[in-house]
Amino acid sequence: MIKGLHHAGLSVANLDAAIGFYKTAKAFDVVSRFRVPNRADLRAMMAVDDSECEVALLRGPTGFLELFKFASPVTPASSPEVYHAGIRHICIQAVDGDQLYDDFLAAGAKSHARPSGLGTGNLYCYIRDPEDNIVELEGLPYAASITGPPWFAHVAIVTPDIKRLTAFYTMVTGTPVHSSGHFGPEAKYDVVAGLENIVFDGAWVKAGPLTLEFWQYHQPETELRPSVDTSQHGWSHFALEVDDLDAEYQRLLADGVRFHGAPKSNGAVRFVYARDPDGNVFELLQVLPGHEHLSLDQVTGRDLPAEIDRLVAQLYRSRAHGQAG
Protein backbone atom coordinates (compact mmCIF):
# COMPACT_ATOMS: atom_id res chain seq x y z
CA MET A 1 0.00 0.00 0.00
CA ILE A 2 1.13 3.55 -0.75
CA LYS A 3 1.24 5.40 2.58
CA GLY A 4 1.72 8.79 1.00
CA LEU A 5 4.02 11.49 -0.30
CA HIS A 6 7.15 11.20 1.85
CA HIS A 7 9.59 13.80 0.52
CA ALA A 8 10.63 16.09 -2.28
CA GLY A 9 14.23 15.87 -3.46
CA LEU A 10 16.29 18.96 -4.31
CA SER A 11 19.81 19.07 -5.78
CA VAL A 12 21.67 22.13 -4.50
CA ALA A 13 25.03 23.83 -4.91
CA ASN A 14 25.38 24.91 -1.26
CA LEU A 15 24.01 22.36 1.19
CA ASP A 16 24.50 24.36 4.40
CA ALA A 17 22.86 27.45 2.88
CA ALA A 18 19.93 25.38 1.58
CA ILE A 19 19.42 23.79 5.00
CA GLY A 20 19.38 27.23 6.59
CA PHE A 21 16.85 28.53 4.08
CA TYR A 22 14.40 25.63 4.43
CA LYS A 23 14.59 25.83 8.23
CA THR A 24 12.99 29.28 7.92
CA ALA A 25 10.03 29.76 10.28
CA LYS A 26 10.74 26.19 11.55
CA ALA A 27 9.17 24.74 8.40
CA PHE A 28 11.76 21.92 8.42
CA ASP A 29 14.58 20.70 10.64
CA VAL A 30 17.44 18.26 9.99
CA VAL A 31 16.89 14.67 11.16
CA SER A 32 19.70 12.96 9.24
CA ARG A 33 22.83 13.88 7.33
CA PHE A 34 25.00 11.36 5.49
CA ARG A 35 27.28 10.72 2.51
CA VAL A 36 26.63 8.54 -0.54
CA PRO A 37 29.65 7.00 -2.33
CA ASN A 38 30.33 6.91 -6.05
CA ARG A 39 29.40 3.32 -6.92
CA ALA A 40 28.14 1.67 -10.10
CA ASP A 41 24.90 0.33 -8.61
CA LEU A 42 24.09 3.71 -7.05
CA ARG A 43 24.89 5.56 -10.27
CA ALA A 44 22.42 3.30 -12.08
CA MET A 45 19.71 3.67 -9.44
CA MET A 46 20.01 7.45 -9.16
CA ALA A 47 20.51 7.92 -12.94
CA VAL A 48 23.66 10.00 -12.49
CA ASP A 49 27.20 9.90 -13.84
CA ASP A 50 28.68 10.27 -10.35
CA SER A 51 26.65 9.25 -7.28
CA GLU A 52 28.99 10.81 -4.71
CA CYS A 53 27.00 13.33 -2.71
CA GLU A 54 26.18 14.62 0.74
CA VAL A 55 22.52 14.34 1.74
CA ALA A 56 20.48 16.09 4.41
CA LEU A 57 17.02 14.82 5.29
CA LEU A 58 14.79 17.50 6.80
CA ARG A 59 11.48 16.82 8.54
CA GLY A 60 8.50 19.13 8.82
CA PRO A 61 5.11 18.68 10.50
CA THR A 62 3.64 16.75 7.55
CA GLY A 63 6.56 15.35 5.54
CA PHE A 64 10.20 15.49 4.55
CA LEU A 65 12.59 17.37 2.28
CA GLU A 66 15.76 15.68 0.99
CA LEU A 67 18.64 17.93 -0.06
CA PHE A 68 21.55 16.61 -2.17
CA LYS A 69 24.92 18.21 -2.84
CA PHE A 70 26.55 16.16 -5.61
CA ALA A 71 30.31 16.10 -6.13
CA SER A 72 29.82 16.40 -9.91
CA PRO A 73 26.42 18.01 -10.51
CA VAL A 74 24.85 19.01 -13.79
CA THR A 75 24.22 22.74 -14.00
CA PRO A 76 21.03 23.71 -15.87
CA ALA A 77 21.35 26.07 -18.81
CA SER A 78 18.77 28.47 -17.36
CA SER A 79 16.44 28.95 -14.41
CA PRO A 80 13.08 27.17 -14.61
CA GLU A 81 9.85 29.01 -15.32
CA VAL A 82 6.56 28.06 -13.69
CA TYR A 83 5.22 26.62 -16.96
CA HIS A 84 8.27 24.46 -17.76
CA ALA A 85 7.71 20.71 -17.68
CA GLY A 86 9.04 18.73 -14.73
CA ILE A 87 8.82 18.63 -10.95
CA ARG A 88 8.40 22.36 -10.66
CA HIS A 89 7.79 23.38 -7.07
CA ILE A 90 6.76 22.39 -3.57
CA CYS A 91 4.16 24.20 -1.49
CA ILE A 92 4.57 25.35 2.09
CA GLN A 93 1.46 26.53 3.94
CA ALA A 94 0.81 28.52 7.10
CA VAL A 95 -2.15 30.32 8.63
CA ASP A 96 -0.55 33.74 8.11
CA GLY A 97 0.58 33.90 4.48
CA ASP A 98 1.94 37.44 4.73
CA GLN A 99 4.16 36.56 7.69
CA LEU A 100 5.35 33.39 5.95
CA TYR A 101 6.25 35.47 2.89
CA ASP A 102 8.12 38.05 4.99
CA ASP A 103 10.03 35.33 6.83
CA PHE A 104 11.25 33.69 3.61
CA LEU A 105 12.16 37.00 1.99
CA ALA A 106 14.22 37.84 5.06
CA ALA A 107 15.96 34.46 4.60
CA GLY A 108 17.04 35.36 1.05
CA ALA A 109 14.06 34.46 -1.16
CA LYS A 110 13.19 36.48 -4.26
CA SER A 111 9.65 37.26 -5.42
CA HIS A 112 7.76 39.21 -8.05
CA ALA A 113 4.61 39.81 -5.94
CA ARG A 114 3.26 39.55 -2.42
CA PRO A 115 0.63 36.89 -1.59
CA SER A 116 -2.76 37.50 -3.20
CA GLY A 117 -6.13 35.77 -3.42
CA LEU A 118 -7.71 33.65 -6.14
CA GLY A 119 -11.17 33.42 -4.60
CA THR A 120 -10.51 30.21 -2.65
CA GLY A 121 -9.93 31.73 0.78
CA ASN A 122 -6.17 31.13 0.49
CA LEU A 123 -3.40 33.63 -0.23
CA TYR A 124 -0.90 32.52 -2.89
CA CYS A 125 2.52 33.52 -4.14
CA TYR A 126 5.58 32.04 -5.78
CA ILE A 127 9.03 32.73 -4.41
CA ARG A 128 12.46 31.55 -5.52
CA ASP A 129 14.99 30.23 -3.05
CA PRO A 130 18.58 31.58 -3.15
CA GLU A 131 19.41 29.05 -5.92
CA ASP A 132 16.36 30.10 -7.99
CA ASN A 133 14.19 27.05 -7.28
CA ILE A 134 10.45 27.78 -7.18
CA VAL A 135 8.49 27.43 -3.94
CA GLU A 136 4.81 28.21 -3.54
CA LEU A 137 3.72 29.81 -0.28
CA GLU A 138 0.07 29.66 0.78
CA GLY A 139 -1.71 31.39 3.61
CA LEU A 140 -4.88 29.86 5.06
CA PRO A 141 -6.44 32.59 7.23
CA TYR A 142 -9.60 30.51 7.80
CA ALA A 143 -7.43 27.89 9.56
CA ALA A 144 -6.64 30.04 12.58
CA SER A 145 -7.36 27.08 14.88
CA ILE A 146 -4.20 25.38 13.57
CA THR A 147 -1.14 26.21 15.66
CA GLY A 148 2.51 25.39 15.13
CA PRO A 149 5.03 25.95 12.32
CA PRO A 150 4.38 26.01 8.57
CA TRP A 151 3.79 22.68 6.86
CA PHE A 152 4.64 20.95 3.58
CA ALA A 153 1.45 20.56 1.50
CA HIS A 154 2.15 19.30 -2.01
CA VAL A 155 4.55 18.66 -4.87
CA ALA A 156 3.64 20.25 -8.21
CA ILE A 157 4.45 18.64 -11.57
CA VAL A 158 4.07 20.53 -14.84
CA THR A 159 3.32 18.37 -17.86
CA PRO A 160 2.49 18.73 -21.57
CA ASP A 161 -0.16 15.98 -21.19
CA ILE A 162 -2.09 16.29 -17.94
CA LYS A 163 -4.55 13.49 -18.75
CA ARG A 164 -1.75 11.00 -19.38
CA LEU A 165 0.23 11.95 -16.29
CA THR A 166 -2.71 12.02 -13.88
CA ALA A 167 -3.83 8.62 -15.20
CA PHE A 168 -0.35 7.30 -14.44
CA TYR A 169 -0.28 8.60 -10.88
CA THR A 170 -3.81 7.47 -10.10
CA MET A 171 -2.58 4.00 -11.05
CA VAL A 172 0.55 4.38 -8.89
CA THR A 173 -1.26 5.74 -5.82
CA GLY A 174 -4.57 3.91 -6.23
CA THR A 175 -6.29 7.27 -5.70
CA PRO A 176 -8.47 9.07 -8.29
CA VAL A 177 -8.21 12.70 -9.34
CA HIS A 178 -10.18 14.48 -6.63
CA SER A 179 -10.34 17.91 -8.24
CA SER A 180 -9.54 19.50 -11.60
CA GLY A 181 -10.22 22.67 -13.54
CA HIS A 182 -9.43 25.01 -16.41
CA PHE A 183 -8.14 28.48 -15.50
CA GLY A 184 -7.47 31.82 -17.18
CA PRO A 185 -7.01 34.13 -18.82
CA GLU A 186 -7.64 36.36 -15.81
CA ALA A 187 -5.49 38.98 -14.13
CA LYS A 188 -5.49 37.30 -10.69
CA TYR A 189 -3.68 34.26 -12.10
CA ASP A 190 -1.17 36.45 -13.92
CA VAL A 191 -0.26 38.19 -10.65
CA VAL A 192 0.58 34.91 -8.90
CA ALA A 193 2.47 33.40 -11.84
CA GLY A 194 4.30 36.57 -12.84
CA LEU A 195 3.23 36.07 -16.47
CA GLU A 196 0.65 37.63 -18.78
CA ASN A 197 -2.56 36.07 -20.11
CA ILE A 198 -1.83 32.60 -18.80
CA VAL A 199 -4.22 29.74 -19.53
CA PHE A 200 -3.76 26.38 -17.86
CA ASP A 201 -5.38 23.18 -16.60
CA GLY A 202 -4.91 21.83 -13.09
CA ALA A 203 -5.60 18.53 -11.33
CA TRP A 204 -4.98 17.10 -7.87
CA VAL A 205 -4.35 13.54 -6.69
CA LYS A 206 -4.11 12.66 -3.01
CA ALA A 207 -0.96 10.78 -2.04
CA GLY A 208 -1.77 9.84 1.53
CA PRO A 209 -2.35 12.98 3.59
CA LEU A 210 -0.47 15.20 1.12
CA THR A 211 -1.13 15.91 -2.54
CA LEU A 212 0.37 15.62 -6.00
CA GLU A 213 -0.57 18.70 -8.01
CA PHE A 214 -0.50 18.76 -11.82
CA TRP A 215 -0.44 21.71 -14.23
CA GLN A 216 -0.53 21.93 -18.01
CA TYR A 217 -0.04 25.42 -19.40
CA HIS A 218 -1.58 26.32 -22.75
CA GLN A 219 -0.43 29.95 -22.75
CA PRO A 220 2.55 29.90 -22.59
CA GLU A 221 2.63 26.29 -23.74
CA THR A 222 4.25 23.56 -21.66
CA GLU A 223 6.55 21.49 -23.86
CA LEU A 224 8.03 18.07 -23.11
CA ARG A 225 11.64 18.23 -21.94
CA PRO A 226 14.35 15.57 -22.22
CA SER A 227 14.84 13.35 -19.17
CA VAL A 228 17.37 14.96 -16.85
CA ASP A 229 20.22 13.68 -14.72
CA THR A 230 18.95 13.74 -11.12
CA SER A 231 22.13 15.49 -10.00
CA GLN A 232 21.05 18.55 -12.01
CA HIS A 233 20.45 21.47 -9.69
CA GLY A 234 16.76 21.88 -8.94
CA TRP A 235 13.80 19.76 -7.90
CA SER A 236 15.05 16.30 -8.84
CA HIS A 237 12.46 13.75 -7.66
CA PHE A 238 9.85 12.96 -5.04
CA ALA A 239 9.27 9.85 -2.94
CA LEU A 240 6.22 7.85 -1.94
CA GLU A 241 6.41 5.79 1.24
CA VAL A 242 5.01 2.25 1.03
CA ASP A 243 4.37 -0.45 3.60
CA ASP A 244 5.59 -3.33 1.36
CA LEU A 245 8.19 -2.26 -1.19
CA ASP A 246 8.51 -5.65 -2.87
CA ALA A 247 4.76 -5.90 -3.44
CA GLU A 248 4.51 -2.37 -4.86
CA TYR A 249 7.58 -2.89 -7.03
CA GLN A 250 6.11 -6.07 -8.53
CA ARG A 251 2.67 -4.46 -9.00
CA LEU A 252 4.04 -1.44 -10.84
CA LEU A 253 6.56 -3.49 -12.80
CA ALA A 254 3.65 -5.58 -14.11
CA ASP A 255 1.90 -2.32 -15.09
CA GLY A 256 4.86 -1.28 -17.22
CA VAL A 257 6.55 1.24 -14.91
CA ARG A 258 10.19 1.87 -15.87
CA PHE A 259 12.39 1.24 -12.83
CA HIS A 260 16.09 2.07 -12.69
CA GLY A 261 16.80 -1.28 -11.03
CA ALA A 262 15.64 -3.62 -8.27
CA PRO A 263 15.06 -2.28 -4.73
CA LYS A 264 18.13 -1.50 -2.62
CA SER A 265 18.76 -0.80 1.07
CA ASN A 266 20.88 1.85 2.77
CA GLY A 267 20.31 0.40 6.23
CA ALA A 268 17.56 2.84 7.19
CA VAL A 269 15.18 2.46 4.22
CA ARG A 270 14.74 0.19 1.23
CA PHE A 271 14.18 2.18 -1.94
CA VAL A 272 13.85 2.10 -5.71
CA TYR A 273 13.78 4.85 -8.34
CA ALA A 274 11.51 4.93 -11.42
CA ARG A 275 10.44 7.22 -14.27
CA ASP A 276 6.95 8.42 -15.09
CA PRO A 277 5.76 8.86 -18.73
CA ASP A 278 7.22 12.39 -18.85
CA GLY A 279 10.63 11.16 -17.65
CA ASN A 280 10.31 12.58 -14.12
CA VAL A 281 11.97 10.52 -11.39
CA PHE A 282 9.92 9.24 -8.49
CA GLU A 283 11.00 6.97 -5.66
CA LEU A 284 9.30 4.29 -3.60
CA LEU A 285 10.70 3.73 -0.12
CA GLN A 286 9.98 1.54 2.88
CA VAL A 287 11.29 2.53 6.31
CA LEU A 288 13.13 -0.32 8.06
CA PRO A 289 12.60 -1.40 11.71
CA GLY A 290 14.56 0.73 14.14
CA HIS A 291 14.23 3.83 11.93
CA GLU A 292 10.56 4.62 12.48
CA HIS A 293 11.41 8.30 13.07
CA LEU A 294 11.92 8.50 9.30
CA SER A 295 8.36 7.38 8.55
CA LEU A 296 5.28 9.43 7.77
CA ASP A 297 3.69 7.58 10.69
CA GLN A 298 5.85 9.66 13.02
CA VAL A 299 5.37 13.19 11.64
CA THR A 300 3.61 15.32 14.19
CA GLY A 301 1.13 17.01 11.86
CA ARG A 302 0.04 14.00 9.79
CA ASP A 303 -3.63 14.79 10.54
CA LEU A 304 -3.28 18.42 9.42
CA PRO A 305 -4.40 17.89 5.81
CA ALA A 306 -7.65 16.26 6.94
CA GLU A 307 -8.30 19.17 9.30
CA ILE A 308 -7.61 21.66 6.49
CA ASP A 309 -10.01 19.79 4.18
CA ARG A 310 -12.67 20.06 6.89
CA LEU A 311 -12.08 23.79 7.26
CA VAL A 312 -12.24 24.33 3.49
CA ALA A 313 -15.57 22.47 3.32
CA GLN A 314 -16.85 24.61 6.18
CA LEU A 315 -15.72 27.77 4.37
CA TYR A 316 -17.58 26.84 1.19
CA ARG A 317 -20.72 25.86 3.11
CA SER A 318 -20.65 29.28 4.75
CA ARG A 319 -20.25 30.98 1.38
CA ALA A 320 -23.12 28.99 -0.07
CA HIS A 321 -25.34 30.33 2.74
CA GLY A 322 -24.14 33.88 2.26
CA GLN A 323 -22.23 33.95 5.55
CA ALA A 324 -18.82 34.67 4.05
CA GLY A 325 -17.56 36.88 1.27
C-alpha positions, 0 to 999 in steps of 0.5 A: 500500500502507498502510505503517502508522499514522503519527501521532495528531493532537491539538488543544490550547490550549497548544502548548508545554505539550503538547509538554513533557508528551508529551516525558515520559520521552523518549516523543516529541521534536519533529522539525518545527514550522510554521505553517498559513495560513487558506486556503479549500482548507485549511479544506475539507481540514481541515474547520475554519472557520479553518485557521490553526494552529501545528503540532508534529510529534513522533517517538517510537520507533515513530511520530509525534504531531501537535499543533495549536494553532488560532487559532480552536478549538472548545471542547468542552462537556465532557471526554470519558469513556472510553466516548464515541464518537470517537478516544478515546485513544492508548497509550504502553507501557514495560517498567516501567508503574509508573515510566511512570505516576509520570513522567507524574503528575510531568509534570502528568497526572491519574489515578483509579488506579495501573496494575493487571493484567487477566490478560494480563501487562500493567499498565494505567491511564488518565491524563488529560493537563493538558488532560484528554485520555485516554492509556492507559499500559501496562507490559510487565514480561515485555519486560525485554529491550527497552531505550530510551524508552517507545513509541507502541503504538495509537490507540483508537476508541470506536464504537456499531457495532464490526462496522461500523467494524472492517469499514471499517478492514479494508477501508482497511488490507487487514488483518483483525481479528486479535483480538476479545472481550467483556469485563465485568462484572468489577471489574478492568475497572472499576478501569482504566476508573474506572467501575462494572459496565462491559460492552464489546466490543473488537477490534484491527486491525493498521495496519503495525507499530502497531494500531488498537483499537476499543471498543463499550461496552454499559454505559454505552452508547456513542452516536453523536456528531455529526461534529466540527470537527477544530480542537475540542480533543482527539484530532482524527484519525489518519494512515496512511502510504502508499507511493502516495497517488494509488493509495490515494485512487482505491482508497478513493474507488471503495469509497465513502470520503468524502474532504474533497477531492483530495490536497494537498502541503505540500512535505514530504508529500502528504496527504488527509483523509477520514471513516469511517462514524462521522464520525471523521477519518483521513488518508492521507499519503505522505512526499516525497523529501528528507523521509524522516526523517518516514517510518515507515521511519526510526523507530528502534523500528519492529521493536518491535511484532513483538518484543512479539508474540513475547514475548506468544506466549512468555508464553502458551506458558509459561502453557499449560505451567504455567511462569508464573502 
